[in-house]
Amino acid sequence: MSSGGVDNGPFLRLTYPLGASTGSMYWYRPFNALTGATNGRGQNDPGAGGTIAPVAFNVSDGSTTLYSWGTQPNPGWYGSPSDQAANPSKYQGNDFYVQVRVRRTGTPGAPPDSSQYSNITGKSVWLTTTNSTYTAQELVTYGQSAGAGDVQGVQSRHLVYDGQNFSPLGQNNQPNESVTLSNWTLNWRYSGGWDTLLYHVTPGTPGGTGSNRTHFEVWAQHDPALIPSEAGHYTKIWDTTFSQSYDTSTNSVGAPGLPGWNALILAIYHNGSQFTTSSFNYDYDQVIFSKATIPAPTK
């Protein structure tokens, strides 16, 4: 969209129509810093203060650019120190932060069962890899969800599941999970305005235990235009540590799967559900990837 974003500028809108099955609406990109000619901004991404060289991201609808991304010298992986040491040319760091500002104004309730799936949990924001959208390590923020008890007219709660077992975080469902904070208890819900999510992931070793586990954290802020007291402040809603397995297979074009993450997807994917209540939008703006924490917005 050309206007209406956080600063009344452009933003990404994904729409799920009423009564239609639309399972492929998403925006997908690697963690790499990109050149200004290929990132849509006209200037190079900062690249951690210039310490990471930007790369060209020549992609078009239907191209295989992402699927083959891991075959290039600099595919932007983030993983544990020992995994970096084993394959240094493929990694750019250990822990990482991703900020996404989201607007979910619609409240259509839970997705109806499809011919293939029941008790559906949709997808909104997820951390994955360029080798495949569907990986053992995908960390998926729920879209509309039957399992979360979404009902029409009520804003959804922020929840996350892990692709290694399709189970939610924060309920001791993950291997060796130690839960410090869980939004199942805190119950932070979207406001319907421009809310901000800040993800922080510290990848552990494959199946790592003890101090080698993966650490997952999320901070959230409701739209300061709706709730001015939240301007410049985050509320921490997730803090959990667990043993993470990874998809380490090589895909059909020779891109190796590595322990960790190297891609982000923004989506409105709901497994072929045909909503009978209403159409709805997921809006996204101010997506920032960083090696350092990102302050909460002031407006």
RODO-2510 file (C-alpha; in nm, 4 decimals, decimal comma):
residues 299
     n   res          X          Y          Z
     1     m     0,0000     0,0000     0,0000
     2     s     0,1321     0,3467    -0,0876
     3     s     0,0156     0,5206     0,2320
     4     g    -0,1329     0,4482     0,5730
     5     g     0,1733     0,2915     0,7358
     6     v     0,3225     0,3838     1,0729
     7     d     0,4445     0,7199     0,9384
     8     n     0,1624     0,7336     0,6820
     9     g     0,4019     0,5934     0,4211
    10     p     0,4010     0,2633     0,2309
    11     f     0,3433    -0,0669     0,4100
    12     l     0,2814    -0,4305     0,3219
    13     r    -0,0793    -0,5531     0,3311
    14     l    -0,1801    -0,9168     0,2993
    15     t    -0,5514    -0,9927     0,2632
    16     y    -0,7461    -1,3112     0,3304
    17     p    -1,0727    -1,2903     0,1331
    18     l    -1,4070    -1,4077     0,2624
    19     g    -1,4954    -1,7616     0,1558
    20     a    -1,1727    -1,8188    -0,0394
    21     s    -0,8861    -2,0601     0,0118
    22     t    -0,5634    -1,8570    -0,0181
    23     g    -0,2660    -2,0364     0,1278
    24     s     0,0289    -1,8772    -0,0471
    25     m     0,0297    -1,5081     0,0428
    26     y     0,3632    -1,4227     0,2007
    27     w     0,6746    -1,2016     0,1876
    28     y     1,0029    -1,3883     0,2231
    29     r     1,3623    -1,2642     0,2438
    30     p     1,7056    -1,3646     0,3786
    31     f     1,8689    -1,2007     0,6816
    32     n     2,1502    -1,0595     0,4638
    33     a     2,2128    -0,6909     0,4237
    34     l     2,1034    -0,6136     0,0654
    35     t     2,2214    -0,3648    -0,1934
    36     g     2,0169    -0,0531    -0,2550
    37     a     1,9500    -0,1670    -0,6109
    38     t     1,7761    -0,4847    -0,4899
    39     n     1,6201    -0,4002    -0,1516
    40     g     1,3592    -0,1536    -0,2759
    41     r     1,5056     0,1303    -0,0670
    42     g     1,7564     0,2776    -0,3107
    43     q     2,0386     0,2637    -0,0561
    44     n     2,2376    -0,0246     0,0880
    45     d     2,1176    -0,1854     0,4088
    46     p     2,3366    -0,0755     0,7035
    47     g     2,4996    -0,4177     0,7467
    48     a     2,5827    -0,3880     1,1192
    49     g     2,7462    -0,0492     1,0805
    50     g     2,9180    -0,1447     0,7574
    51     t     3,0846    -0,4580     0,8978
    52     i     2,8712    -0,6881     0,6804
    53     a     2,8899    -0,6377     0,3047
    54     p     2,5538    -0,6041     0,1271
    55     v     2,4691    -0,8579    -0,1411
    56     a     2,2428    -0,8370    -0,4448
    57     f     1,8997    -0,9978    -0,4042
    58     n     1,7799    -1,0435    -0,7622
    59     v     1,4417    -1,2022    -0,7144
    60     s     1,1140    -1,2126    -0,9039
    61     d     0,7809    -1,3867    -0,8582
    62     g     0,8322    -1,7576    -0,9205
    63     s     1,2125    -1,7387    -0,9282
    64     t     1,4365    -1,9846    -0,7415
    65     t     1,6588    -1,7133    -0,5915
    66     l     1,5713    -1,7955    -0,2315
    67     y     1,5772    -2,1727    -0,2789
    68     s     1,9340    -2,1536    -0,4105
    69     w     2,0446    -1,8763    -0,1731
    70     g     2,2465    -2,1142     0,0444
    71     t     2,4765    -2,2059    -0,2440
    72     q     2,6334    -1,8598    -0,2549
    73     p     2,9360    -1,7645    -0,0404
    74     n     2,7407    -1,5362     0,1928
    75     p     2,3934    -1,6751     0,2758
    76     g     2,3573    -1,4916     0,6087
    77     w     2,3159    -1,7728     0,8626
    78     y     2,3082    -1,7150     1,2388
    79     g     2,3957    -2,0030     1,4687
    80     s     2,5858    -2,1145     1,7754
    81     p     2,9584    -2,0308     1,8079
    82     s     3,0565    -2,3943     1,7508
    83     d     2,8447    -2,4163     1,4344
    84     q     2,9964    -2,0925     1,3084
    85     a     3,3454    -2,2294     1,3710
    86     a     3,2625    -2,5456     1,1737
    87     n     3,1425    -2,3487     0,8684
    88     p     3,2582    -1,9858     0,9064
    89     s     3,1958    -1,8698     0,5496
    90     k     2,8199    -1,9314     0,5781
    91     y     2,7527    -1,7520     0,9076
    92     q     2,7327    -1,3842     1,0028
    93     g     2,6781    -1,4128     1,3770
    94     n     2,5198    -1,5814     1,6753
    95     d     2,2180    -1,4085     1,8294
    96     f     1,9942    -1,1711     1,6346
    97     y     1,6983    -0,9356     1,6769
    98     v     1,4033    -0,8837     1,4411
    99     q     1,1572    -0,5976     1,4874
   100     v     0,8240    -0,6049     1,3030
   101     r     0,5427    -0,3567     1,3372
   102     v     0,2109    -0,5304     1,2758
   103     r    -0,1511    -0,4218     1,2463
   104     r    -0,4219    -0,6836     1,2825
   105     t    -0,7491    -0,4939     1,2814
   106     g    -0,9715    -0,7849     1,1845
   107     t    -1,1099    -1,0331     1,4345
   108     p    -1,2528    -1,3133     1,2183
   109     g    -1,2150    -1,5807     1,4854
   110     a    -1,0658    -1,9257     1,4421
   111     p    -1,0038    -2,0736     1,0956
   112     p    -1,2638    -2,3291     0,9879
   113     d    -1,1300    -2,6791     0,9262
   114     s    -1,0182    -2,7415     0,5692
   115     s    -1,0508    -3,0616     0,3691
   116     q    -0,6943    -3,1480     0,4675
   117     y    -0,6487    -3,0007     0,8174
   118     s    -0,8446    -2,9587     1,1391
   119     n    -0,7874    -2,7348     1,4431
   120     i    -0,5837    -2,4985     1,2253
   121     t    -0,3221    -2,2528     1,3481
   122     g    -0,2391    -1,9916     1,0862
   123     k     0,0939    -1,8154     1,0329
   124     s     0,1770    -1,4476     1,0653
   125     v     0,5499    -1,3855     1,1325
   126     w     0,7968    -1,6682     1,1179
   127     l     1,1699    -1,7300     1,1391
   128     t     1,2908    -1,9986     0,9005
   129     t     1,5572    -2,0640     0,6344
   130     t     1,6015    -1,9906     0,2655
   131     n     1,6292    -2,3652     0,1941
   132     s     1,2615    -2,4166     0,2646
   133     t     0,9704    -2,2331     0,4259
   134     y     0,8886    -2,5539     0,6136
   135     t     1,1738    -2,6556     0,8461
   136     a     1,2263    -2,8261     1,1805
   137     q     1,3421    -2,4942     1,3232
   138     e     1,0639    -2,2690     1,1982
   139     l     0,9481    -2,0467     1,4848
   140     v     0,5996    -1,9429     1,3832
   141     t     0,3894    -1,6629     1,5291
   142     y     0,0273    -1,7718     1,5172
   143     g    -0,2185    -1,6219     1,2740
   144     q    -0,5820    -1,6886     1,3535
   145     s    -0,5934    -2,0071     1,5583
   146     a    -0,8409    -2,2657     1,6755
   147     g    -0,5953    -2,3970     1,9355
   148     a    -0,5563    -2,0537     2,0932
   149     g    -0,9311    -2,0192     2,1321
   150     d    -0,9706    -1,7287     1,8887
   151     v    -1,3295    -1,6097     1,8712
   152     q    -1,4896    -1,3557     1,6404
   153     g    -1,4718    -0,9999     1,7710
   154     v    -1,1760    -1,0573     2,0070
   155     q    -0,8128    -0,9702     1,9289
   156     s    -0,5736    -1,2653     1,9104
   157     r    -0,3082    -1,3446     2,1700
   158     h     0,0565    -1,3539     2,0574
   159     l     0,1637    -1,7197     2,0499
   160     v     0,4501    -1,9120     1,8868
   161     y     0,5030    -2,2748     1,7878
   162     d     0,8167    -2,4677     1,6887
   163     g     0,8425    -2,6697     1,3681
   164     q     1,0365    -2,9503     1,5331
   165     n     0,7146    -3,0825     1,6892
   166     f     0,4428    -2,8297     1,5888
   167     s     0,3846    -2,7588     1,9575
   168     p     0,3562    -2,4163     2,1195
   169     l     0,6350    -2,2599     2,3177
   170     g     0,5844    -2,1791     2,6828
   171     q     0,4021    -2,4937     2,7937
   172     n     0,7015    -2,7238     2,8447
   173     n     0,6225    -2,8997     2,5171
   174     q     0,9716    -2,8441     2,3742
   175     p     1,2616    -3,0753     2,4613
   176     n     1,4313    -2,9644     2,7854
   177     e     1,2266    -2,6438     2,7922
   178     s     1,2776    -2,4003     3,0807
   179     v     1,0067    -2,1338     3,0780
   180     t     1,0783    -1,7991     3,2433
   181     l     0,7931    -1,6017     3,0822
   182     s     0,5030    -1,7326     2,8757
   183     n     0,2346    -1,5322     2,7014
   184     w    -0,0063    -1,8170     2,7663
   185     t    -0,0061    -1,6691     3,1166
   186     l     0,0637    -1,3004     3,0470
   187     n    -0,2059    -1,2885     2,7759
   188     w    -0,0706    -0,9982     2,5697
   189     r    -0,3098    -0,9418     2,2780
   190     y    -0,2942    -0,7293     1,9654
   191     s    -0,4560    -0,3853     1,9920
   192     g    -0,5804    -0,3511     1,6337
   193     g    -0,3356    -0,0641     1,5770
   194     w     0,0328    -0,0599     1,4829
   195     d     0,1767    -0,2896     1,7496
   196     t     0,5493    -0,3660     1,7618
   197     l     0,7104    -0,7080     1,8149
   198     l     1,0806    -0,7501     1,8923
   199     y     1,2174    -1,1046     1,8606
   200     h     1,5559    -1,2089     2,0030
   201     v     1,6927    -1,5544     1,9249
   202     t     2,0184    -1,7004     2,0546
   203     p     2,0632    -2,0258     1,8609
   204     g     2,1938    -2,3278     2,0469
   205     t     2,3727    -2,6300     1,9085
   206     p     2,1678    -2,9067     1,7407
   207     g     1,9723    -3,0735     2,0213
   208     g     2,1928    -2,8880     2,2680
   209     t     2,1315    -2,9255     2,6400
   210     g     2,2213    -2,7052     2,9358
   211     s     2,3940    -2,3863     2,8228
   212     n     2,3889    -2,5101     2,4601
   213     r     2,0115    -2,4767     2,4287
   214     t     1,8343    -2,2177     2,2137
   215     h     1,7049    -1,9064     2,3918
   216     f     1,3922    -1,7339     2,2563
   217     e     1,2626    -1,3953     2,3759
   218     v     0,9934    -1,1518     2,2579
   219     w     0,9090    -0,7973     2,3666
   220     a     0,5857    -0,6263     2,2580
   221     q     0,4401    -0,2764     2,2483
   222     h     0,0840    -0,1711     2,1767
   223     d     0,0350     0,1117     1,9296
   224     p     0,1387     0,4315     2,1121
   225     a    -0,1246     0,6223     1,9144
   226     l    -0,3880     0,4109     2,0921
   227     i    -0,2062     0,3698     2,4262
   228     p     0,0305     0,6665     2,4731
   229     s     0,1740     0,5295     2,7989
   230     e     0,3489     0,2554     2,5983
   231     a     0,5500     0,5005     2,3840
   232     g     0,9188     0,4149     2,4161
   233     h     0,8492     0,1099     2,6318
   234     y     0,8359    -0,2652     2,5700
   235     t     0,6706    -0,5397     2,7699
   236     k     0,8553    -0,8702     2,7685
   237     i     0,6077    -1,1473     2,6843
   238     w     0,8299    -1,4500     2,6065
   239     d     1,1453    -1,5899     2,7627
   240     t     1,2069    -1,9606     2,7167
   241     t     1,5034    -2,1922     2,6585
   242     f     1,4897    -2,5356     2,4936
   243     s     1,6756    -2,7963     2,2883
   244     q     1,6296    -2,7173     1,9188
   245     s     1,6678    -2,9648     1,6345
   246     y     1,7509    -2,8358     1,2863
   247     d     1,6818    -2,9405     0,9294
   248     t     2,0346    -3,0143     0,8034
   249     s     1,9471    -3,1795     0,4726
   250     t     2,0695    -3,0378     0,1409
   251     n     1,7905    -2,9253    -0,0897
   252     s     1,7512    -3,0265    -0,4529
   253     v     1,9736    -2,7453    -0,5869
   254     g     2,2581    -2,8186    -0,3455
   255     a     2,1955    -2,5537    -0,0788
   256     p     2,3040    -2,7018     0,2553
   257     g     2,0732    -2,6876     0,5562
   258     l     2,2669    -2,5544     0,8548
   259     p     2,1952    -2,5240     1,2269
   260     g     2,0342    -2,1875     1,2920
   261     w     1,8236    -1,9388     1,0960
   262     n     1,8742    -1,7144     0,7934
   263     a     1,5319    -1,5943     0,6765
   264     l     1,2099    -1,4175     0,7737
   265     i     0,8579    -1,4651     0,6372
   266     l     0,5566    -1,2370     0,6830
   267     a     0,2366    -1,4114     0,5884
   268     i    -0,1377    -1,4617     0,6155
   269     y    -0,1249    -1,8397     0,5653
   270     h    -0,4123    -2,0483     0,7058
   271     n    -0,3835    -2,3974     0,5545
   272     g    -0,6644    -2,3623     0,3032
   273     s    -0,9323    -2,2422     0,5456
   274     q    -1,2358    -2,0716     0,3959
   275     f    -1,3439    -1,8111     0,6489
   276     t    -1,7211    -1,7629     0,6673
   277     t    -1,7157    -1,4683     0,9111
   278     s    -1,5262    -1,1895     0,7338
   279     s    -1,2271    -1,1085     0,5207
   280     f    -0,9273    -0,9670     0,7109
   281     n    -0,5871    -0,8050     0,6627
   282     y    -0,2447    -0,8422     0,8213
   283     d    -0,0400    -0,5229     0,7780
   284     y     0,3392    -0,4986     0,8245
   285     d     0,5786    -0,2053     0,8477
   286     q     0,9250    -0,1049     0,9796
   287     v     1,0877    -0,4485     0,9596
   288     i     1,4394    -0,4264     1,1093
   289     f     1,7031    -0,6981     1,1456
   290     s     1,9901    -0,6265     1,3854
   291     k     2,2723    -0,7805     1,5867
   292     a     2,1857    -0,5395     1,8706
   293     t     1,8617    -0,4670     2,0486
   294     i     1,6255    -0,2124     1,8911
   295     p     1,4597     0,0567     2,1076
   296     a     1,0832     0,0611     2,1376
   297     p     0,9122     0,3122     1,9076
   298     t     0,8026     0,6430     2,0525
   299     k     0,5123     0,6899     1,8142
***
